[in-house]
Amino acid sequence: MKRSLSLAFACWAALAACGAPSVGWSAGPEPVIVYRGNPIIRDRFTADPAPLVVGDTLYLYTGHDQAARDQMFDMREWLVFSTKDMKTWTPHAPIMNVKDFKWATRDAWASQAIEKNGKFYFYAAVSHDDSHPGMAIGVAVSDSPTGPFTDARGSALITNQMTPEGTHSWEDIDPTVFTDDDGVTWIAWGNRDCYIAKLKANMTEIDGPIRKITPPHYEEGPWLHKRGDLYYLIYASFDRKTQSAEHTSYATATSLDGPWTYRGELTASAKNSFTIHAGVAEFKGQTYIFLHNATLTIGDQGGAVGRRAVTVEYLQYNPDGTLKPVVQTEAGVSVPPPPAN
């Protein structure tokens, strides 16, 4: 869907014409970012948030939107920010550039990092060179959550040719990684179809078959997590008959093998943005959902399809394990969470 350029641009134009509010902010890096509500980061455009908790610190990995004027997507590197209190954020040096995958050509799209056996593994979607045309997923490794990360294989983990039933060349995007209670790590990904597979203990090879677990209205951006005995698959959903932009929906299961039960929509679309992308983390007793919208203005560059900004809201569970709907706000988590019941 990220490559359906005419549709995405038309959707953005329609949203922009509605006069959605923008948040203005002067350009220039901040040594420490004080959270003032959404968006979190206001000195650059960020997208596709992926949180990771390590000890007393939450690390937030993002893409870096660099599109100018009417460009669609121009993403060349991945960023990371850290916080110990959700009130101040420390920006770190870019952790990786798309050129660090020597077999890739462009498109530093959505990613996620995970800790395993004392190392940090970073899974990211990029455009492969002509040896394996289409989008692909690479894996990089570091001794630190803030990198730098280096290609762990020297080749793609997943290529378009490994999902031959797909009908388009950008289906192998948006990896999410999750380690289950038995220590086995899984990876899920995909556009239009959602694929899932086990990873070998080395974290750099697929272990066994690739299967489809595509829930209703699935578009892209899956995120796996678990609470108690219930698994959650949160994803960007798109009903082509009724919607002009992606929403967020979710499904649950008692096993990663499924079956997955569709639970409905979790959020509406993001302001000014055709895309939406969720990442979830439990941190110091509170669960957060990270998203993105396109309400940020930096200098003369307003929010757009290729100029997004990461946000955060509280995520709450009902007694039966379902999720409470999330309303995207400007205040975000700068105010206390609503009552649990």
N, C-alpha and C positions, 0 to 999 in steps of 0.2 A: 504493500500500500504506500510505503514511503516513496515509491517511484511512480505512482499514479499522479503525475505532476499536474495535469490539467484539473483533475478533480480536487486535489488538495489545495491548489491555488484558488480555485473558485470558492471552496469552503472558507478559506481564510479571508478572501475578499468580502464574502457575505458577512462574516463575523465582524470584520473591521468596520464595515459600513454601518453596523448597529451602534457604533460609538462606544464600544467597550472601554472602560477606564484604563489608563496607563499609569504606571508608577515611574516617576522620573528619578534619575540618579546620575550624578556626575561620573565621568569615566575616571579610571585610575585605580590601582590596586590598594587594598587596605591591609595593613599588617595583621590586624585582628578584626574580624567582622562581628559587629554587634547585631544580634538578631532584633529586628524592628518589625516583625511580622513578615508576611509573604510579599515577594519572593525572598528567599534566604540570602542569596548572593546577588548583589546589585551593581557590581563593577564589571561584570562580564555576563554573557549569555550562556546559560547552562541547560542541559536537558538529560532525560533518561536517567533519573537518580537511582542509585543502588547502594543502600546502607550496609555497613558491616560493623558489628560490635566486637571489640577486642578489649577485654578487661574493663577498665573504667572509661573507655573512649569509644565514641561512635565515629566511624569514618564514612564519609559520603563521597562515592565515586560518581562522576558525571561526565557526559560528553560536553564538548565546547562548541557551541554554535557560533560560526564566524561568517555567516551569510551577510552580504551587503545588498542594500537596495532590494531589487526584486528577485534575487537569487533564491533558490529553494533550500538545499542543504549544502553547507560547506563545513565539514567537520574533519579535523586533521589530528586531534590529540584528545587524551583523556585527562581529567583533573581529579584531585581529591582534596577534601576539606575535612577537618576533624573538630570534634567538640567533646567536652567532658560534662557539659551542663545544659545543652540546647539553648544557651543564651549567647555564648560567644563561639565563633568559629575561626579556626586557623587555616588559611589557605597554604597549600604546599606546592612545590614545583610540579609541573605536569609529569605524570607518572610514565607516560608512553606516547609515542607518535605512531601514526599508522605506518610510517616508513620503517619502523622497527620490525615489522613483519615483512621481511624481504620479498615474500611472494605476493604481498598485497599491493594495491595500486592507489586506493583512496578510501574515503568513507569510514571515519572512526565513529561507528554507530554504537548502539546500546551495549552495555557491558555489565558484568558483576564480578566481584572478588570474593574469595572464600579462603579461610584458613584451614590447613590440613597438615598434620605431621610437622609442625613448626615452620612451615613455609606458607606463602600467600600465592594463590593461583588466581589469575585474572583472565576471564573469558570475554571475548569481544567480537563483534561483527564487523567485517571489512569486505571490500570488493577484492576478489581474487584476480590475479593476472590471467592471461589468456590460456595458461596451461589447464586451468579449471574454471571456466567462465562462470560468472555469477557471484552472488554473495557467499561468504564463507565465515566460519567461526574459528578464531585462533585462540591459543592459550599461552599465557606468559607467566613467569614465576619471579618471585622476589623473596628476600629474607625479611622484608619490612612491608607493612601495609601501605607506606607512603612511597614505595618503590626506591629506585627505578626498577621497572619490570623488563625482563628480556624474554624473547620467544623461547618457549620451553621445548618446542619440537623442530623448528625450522621448516615446518609445513603446517597446513591447516588441519585442525581437528575434525572439522565437518565441512564438506563441500556440497555444492548443489547436486553433484552427481550421486551423492549418497541418499538423496530423497527423490528418486526418479518419478514418483507419482505426482510430484508437484507440477503446476502448470505455468510457473513464472520463475524468473531467475533470481528473485530477491527473497525467496521464502526462508532461507537459512540465516535468520537474524535473531537478535534479542535473546541471548542465552540467559538462563537462570540456573543456578547451581544450589544444591541442597544436600546436606549430609544427614542421613536418617540415624535413628537411635542405634542401629546395628553397625554404624561406622561406614556404611556404603554411601557413596556420593552419587547423586543423579544429576543429569543435565536435561533441561527442557528448553525448547526454542521454537521459532517458526512464525511465518506470516501466512495467514489464511488457514493453515493447518498447524496444530500444535504437536510437536514431536517430543518424545522422551526416551532416554536411554541411560543405562548405568555407565559410570566411569570406572576404569580399573584403578587399583590402589595408587598407581603412579600419577593419577589425575590428568594424564595426557593422552589416553586412549579410550575409545568406546569399548565397553565390555558387553557383548551380546547384541541382540537385535535392537533396531530403532522402531519404535511403535508410535502410532497416532493416538492422542487423547483429546481430540478437538471438541471443546464444548460449544454450546449455541452462541452464535454471533461472534465467535472468536476471530480477531483480526491479527494481533501481534502482542508483544510485550508481556510474556508470561512471568509470573513471580510465584515460586513455591515457598511455603512455610508450613509449620506444624504447631498446633497448640493442643496439648493433651494427646488424645488418640486420634485427632482429626487433622487431615491434611487439607491445605487450602491452595487453590490455583486461582490467583488474581490475574486479570488480563485486560488489555485494551479490546473492547468490543465495538462492533459496528453493524447496525441493522441498516442495510442499504435501502430498504423500503421506507423507513421512517426517519432516518437520522442523516445529518449533514456533516457530522464529526464524530470521532471516537468517544465512547464513554468507557467507564471501568465496570467490569462485571466479575463474578467469581463463581467457582464450583468447589465442592468439598468431596472428600472420599475417606474411607477408613483404611485404604491401602494405596500406595502409589501405583499399583497395578490397576486401580479402579475397581468397580465403576465409579465415575465422577458424576455427582449430582449438581445440576445447575441451580444456583441460588439467587440469580437475578442481578440487577445492577447495583453497584456500590457507589459510584459517583456519576454525575452528569459530565458533559464535555468540559474542556478547559477553555477559559476565555481566550479568544483570538487565535487559538491553536487547533488545527485539525487533529493532531496527535495528542495522546495522553499516555503516560507511562508510570506505573506504580512500583514502589519498592517498600518493603515492610521490615521493621526492626522493633524488637522489645529492648528497651534501654532503661535501666534503673527503675524498674517497676511500672513503666508506662509503654504502651505500644503506639508506634507512630507509622503513618503512611506518608511516603514522599511521592510527590507528583510533579508535573510541570504545567505551566501555562505560558501565555505570551503577552503579559501585561507590562513588562519592563521596557522602559525607554532609556537608552544611554546616548547622550549627545543628540544627534539628529537621526539615530536609528531606533525606530519603534519596534515593538514586539511583532513577530510574524511567524509564518510556518517554520522558517529557518533561524529564528531568533527567539528562543524560549527561555524560561526562567524556572528554576526548581523551587518547589513549595513543600510545606509539611503541615499535616493535620493529625489530630488524634484519631486512633483506630480503636473502636470498642466492640466487645463481643456481647451477644445476648446469652441468656442462660442455656439455651439449646445449642450454642456453638455458632449460630449464624452471626453475621456481622451487621452492626448498625450502619445505615447509610451515612456516607461522609459528605458534608457540605463544604465546598471549597471557599475559603474566606481570606480576606486580607489580614486579619489578626493572626490566623494560624494558631501556633502554640505559644504565642506571647500572652495569652490569657489562660486561666485554668481550664482543665477539661470539663465538659458537661457532666452532670451526675450520671453514674453508671446505669441507673435504672430510671 
